[in-house]
């Protein structure tokens, strides 16, 4: 548990039955009976990410930053809310995954428009869009030692990106490997993580598959 979250942790995101606003629910670590809630987005909350100072939450097309020290207060407001420059205005893409690149203090956002949007956290501006996936993105993660960003989605591909140049350096179409293919469940990648040597990914089945 990182230092800033020792007093409490984020339990889940939910809809209040009495209203349409999704809320962030905080439970105190030492006393789970003390719960706090805060209105978050105009729609579901799909992804959460924490740093030492702030909590990042993502919903339909937008990311908000919240101060951990302020979250325990009533009527708390986000420090900022950012929305990528989506090409299509017909449908607001969900943001399902986020990861911070500590090398350049940027935030990589995996969105439902099939793209990864890179937000410069220091200047508060989007600086790049990584294109290559052909379907909805579900997950992003960092391979920090190699300065690589990994992404996976409903097209069944895991793409590896050079975080310094924004270029895709490798693409693994997992469903094309006989040992990994699960035709009855589809080909999409639901989640993945990595260290410098191994990648672990999963999809709609209950299996976890490793790749060196």
N, C-alpha and C positions, 0 to 999 in steps of 0.2 A: 504494500500500500504506500503510495507516495505521500510525502510529508503533508501536503495541503489537504489531504482527504482523511487524515487520521481521525478526525472528530466525527465524520459522517461519510456515508457512501451513497452513491446513486443506486437505488434499488431497481426501478423500472420506469417506463413511460406508459401512460395510460390515458384513456378517455374517462372523464367523469360522467357518470350516468346522468347527472342532473344538468349537464351543459355540453356544448359541442367543442369546447376548447380542450386540447390535450394538455396535460400537466406533467411537469417533472416532479417526481416524488423522492424526497430525501428521508433516509432513516438514520438516526444517530447510531454510531457504531456500538457504543456502550449501552444504549437504551433504545432498542428498536421500537418501543411503544411511542416514542416521540417522533412523529412524522410531520414533514412540512411539504407543501406543494406550491408550485409556481407555474402560472400560465406561460407557455413556451411559444408555440407556433399556431398559425391558422390552418391546422391540419395535423395529421399524425407526426410523431417524432420517430425517425427511422434509425438514427445513428447518434452515438455519444462518444466523446473523446475528452480526456482530462489532461491538463498540465499542472504544474505546481501552483499556478495562480488562477487559471480560468477553466471553466467547463465549456466545451463546444457541443452544441446540439444542432442537428440537421433535420429538416422536414421536407415539405414539398418545395423543392427548388431553392431553398435558402439555408444559410448557416448563421447561427447566432453565437455570440461569446458572452459568457456570464462570469462575474467575479465570484469565486468561492466564498469570500468574506461577506458578500452582499446577499447571497442566495438564502440565507436564513432570515432575511428581513421580509416584511410584507410589501407587496406591490413592487417587487424588484423588476428593474428594466435591464435588458441586455446592454452590454458595453457597445456592441455593434452588431449589425445584421448585414450580411453580404449575399448577393445573388449573382451567379455566373451569367455571362452573356450567352444565353441559349439562342440558337439559330431559329428554332421553331417556337412560335408563340401560341400555337394551338393547344398544347398540353404542357403542364408544368411537370418537369421530370422529378422523380423522387431522388433524394440523396441517401444512399444506403450505406456508405462507408467513407471514412476519413482517416488519414494518417499524416503525422507531422514528419517532415524531413529536417532533422536537426542540423544538417550541413549548411543549409541556406535559410533556415527558419521559414519554411513554406508549408502550406497545407495542401495535400492532394485530396481531391474530392471525386469519388466515383459516383457518377450520376446516371439517371435513366435515359439520357440522350445518347448513350453509348460512349461518352467521352470522359476523360479525366481532366478536371479543371484545377489549375495550380494557382493558389492564392498566396501572395507575398504578405506574410503576417506583419512584417515591419512597416510596410508602406500601405497596407490595406487595399491592395489592388490585385486583380487577376493578371497574371503575366504570361500564361501559356495555356493552351488546350491540346491535350494529347489525343490524337485520333487514330483509330485502327480497329477497335472492336466493332462488330457489326450488329450487336444486340445489347440489351440492357446490362449495365454493370452492377455487380453485387458486392465486390470486395476489392480493397487495395491494401497493400502492406509494403513496408520498407525492408530492403536487404542492405543495411546500413554500411557494412564494411566494403561492399562493392559499389556503393552509391547507386543502387538499382531500386526502382519502384516496380512492384508486381501488381497485376490486376487480373480479375477473372469475372466472367459474366455468363449470360445466357447463350452466347455463341459457342460455348464449350472450350474457349481458348484461354490460356494463361499467357499474358504478355509481360515481357520484361523490358523496362524502359531505362535508359541512361538518364538519371535525374539531372545531370549537368547539361545535356543537350536536348532532352525531350524526345530523343529518337528511340524507336522500338528496336532493341538489339536481338531479341529472340521471341519466338512465338511457339508455344507447345499446344497443339490441338489434342487435348487429352483423350477425347472420345475416340480418336483414331487408333489408339493403342488397345489391343485385344484384352490385355490384363486390366485395363481401366474402363473399358466401354460397358455401359449399362443401358442398352437401348430401350428397355421397358420403362426406364425412369427419365429418359431425356439426356441431354448432354451438358446442361448448364452447370456452372461452378457457383456454389453458394457461399463458400468461404475458403480462405487460404492464409497460411502464415509461413514464415521462413526464417532460417538463420543463414549463415554464410555458406553452408554446404547442403542443407536439405530444404525441400519444400513440402509442405503438408497441405492438402486440399481436400474438400469434400463437396458433395452435391446433394441432390434431393434424397439419396439413400442414406442409410445410417452408417455407411462405411467411411473410414478415413484412409486416404491413399498417400503413400510417401514416395518421393522421387529424389534421387541424389543428383 
